[in-house]
Amino acid sequence: MSSRKAEPREYHGAAGGFGSLQGIARIELKERAGPGAAETLYRQNKPEGYMCSSCAWAKPPNPHLAEFCENGAKATLWDLTSERCTPEWISRHTVTELRERSGYELEMRGRLTEPMRYDAGTDRYVRASWDEAFAAIGAQLHRLDPKSVTFYASGKAALEPSYLYAVFARAYGHNNLPDSSNMCHETTSVGLKKVVGSPVGTCTLQDLDHCDAIFYLGQNPGTNSPRLLRPLMQAAKRGCKIITFNPLREKGLLEFIDPQDPVAMLTQKPTKMSHMYMQVKPGGDIAALMGVIKRVLEIDDEAKEKGLARTLDDAFLAEHTHGFDALRHTVENTGWDAIEANSGIARAELERAGDVYAGAKNVIGIYGMGLTQHVHGSQAIGMLVNLLLLNGNIGRQGAGCTPIRGHSNVQGQRTVGITEKTKLAPVEKYRELLDLETPEEDGHTTVEFLEALLDGSNKGFIGLGGNLAQAVPDHERVHRAWGEMELTVHIATKLNKTHLMPGKSSWILPCLVRAEEDIQASGPQTVTMEDSFSHIYGSIGKRKPASEQLKSETAIVAGLAKATLAHRETRNAKLAWDEWTGDYARIRDLIAHTFPDEFHDMNGRMNRPGGFYRGNGAHDRIWKTESGKAEFTDPTVLNACGIGEADGRFHLVTVRSNDQFNTTIYGHSDRLRGLEGTRMMVMINPNDMERHGLCDGDLVTLIGDAEDDMERTVRGLKVTPYRLPDGCLAGYFPELNPLVPLWYHDKLSKTPASKGIPVRIVKE
Ligand code: SF4
């Protein structure tokens, strides 16, 4: 063992700057996206342009010349690759052989070009026609019990195919409509809704121009929503104090050079982003926020006593909130020792953060999966809302709560009916507009789908995009069961690992990407999506499709629905699949009639610069909660991890790299963390390395430590010194997903708790 303490890896540049331009150039060289790619990028995120297929960040009304980030450009160029993954190439290999390749290698083969069917006799995918695919899938769906089939959506498909997908599921006979939200922000959909009555963020983009403090928890904008860096930078420059809590020191929240600013690029002078940066323990946000609130209450008590200006807004608390006294009682009876031990942050730091809150007029809380992916994630969101409510920081300009969503239309899919919860589906409108009686029983969340898969009761799966088998917890058990399904169907743009776990009958149906032109009977089609701020935008693709055989997601969903429901004895003439496919404006009319308050005149408004706002009760202080008021949360725990600390136990945080979007891996660089070359690594702090006799570069195995007698291991991980809190490890999603127990999820929403996985580390 080396006697010198290992040197933690670090990126010495700022986020943005030339590094991000080089990142784009690298992917362009690799993908050779060809002529027209520059024009597509130029149109990206602009009115009447093409909307980024990557994250759900807002599209401003007055865009810059280049209104995309490094990762948005990567996603576009990845889609527009000149490589093609043809049936000839695929059928040269058995599925068993292909399964040995990494997800990165599979996607590097390029765009899928034709429908394919799995031939179990030869263990190969072979070419098929669309007619053959629709007829066979429709017949098999008809034979299966609808309740045994799950329709998953990845969060990328636009509002039009998403609306039809939800109608198809209910006309077929189930509510098994999980989407990728179940894996990340369902805690928001359930937890935030419980406390403020809205399942989505309460701010608009403009609020960021008016806040003077931002509490920023568990989100990494440098990699996961890079265009957010500019408004954060502008806020920091005008004196807004950004208070960050994150176990990792993420570059985007430390310093940023705006690549769109010639002076900053010339001088290479970064903007300091966070006023305070606290490396909270995994799950320690509840305790950290408890400390901040404790300080705010003290300041307010003192002000009250001295007759000075108060921090707490008594009038707001009385008129708009419920449960404050219980919270105050808990905060006053929680000692600083417990707060420090559970958060990993010193009292003095938390008190300084409390001083910032008390001194700020308008405060915004921003959070990501560092809050949602915990066993007590809903309580962590409740604590952030508690802090905001103290001074009425929800429902007025420059204040509010902003979850940062992942996939570009993940929020919108829920809005237009992709939900497993019957009470959230527009059941009455289906009846009125479509003569459709829908099943009453709630459907599967993603975790419930996996449970049904494991007990053998889920027989069929349709994936509208995504690579779900890679994204889920408890890989090994799940992967063994996946191939037992009777039918698996994948609507996809590129080959991925999930496709290589075929059910007894399996199909790959290739679709257009959003940047490609979509010509139907009435001409070129626009599609729409919703961002994290509840704004809706039209998007029109202009690029020539990768293959003449590709269909749009809308056409594929409608084709499957028509073929399946054709087996029914009675037809429902109102389900006009062909007409809807021929003209997407008709689907938007239907969406507008189904959700008139939010989507009225959708066709007329969809191309407005900056999109149209569909509204949000909490933004206007209309609280659709049980009490009719905003609810304070009285926390029952101080740490959001479901399993506590123990000798030799670490809590593992899974993260995305800079060369990654969800399960799509663009390369093996994680530049902003100073990590290159491999994804099979585990980050650990030098003190913990020393305690466990580990050296930089050692190979280790991580062993699940969830106290459930199930064996979960990931081998061959390279020890990588990194600045983390004691007892915390970090590594990559999805490689470390096998360590997440299926049952280890947020209590309210069943979102997998991937940010505090109990593990042990063993040297190989
Ligand atoms: S911030 Fe998100 S939406 Fe914007 S270009 Fe980047 S990846 Fe796309």
Residues whose N, C-alpha, C, O or C-beta is under 5 A from the ligand:
A	BS01	SF4	C52 S54 C55 A56 W57 E67 F68 C69 N71 G72 S225 P226 R227 L228
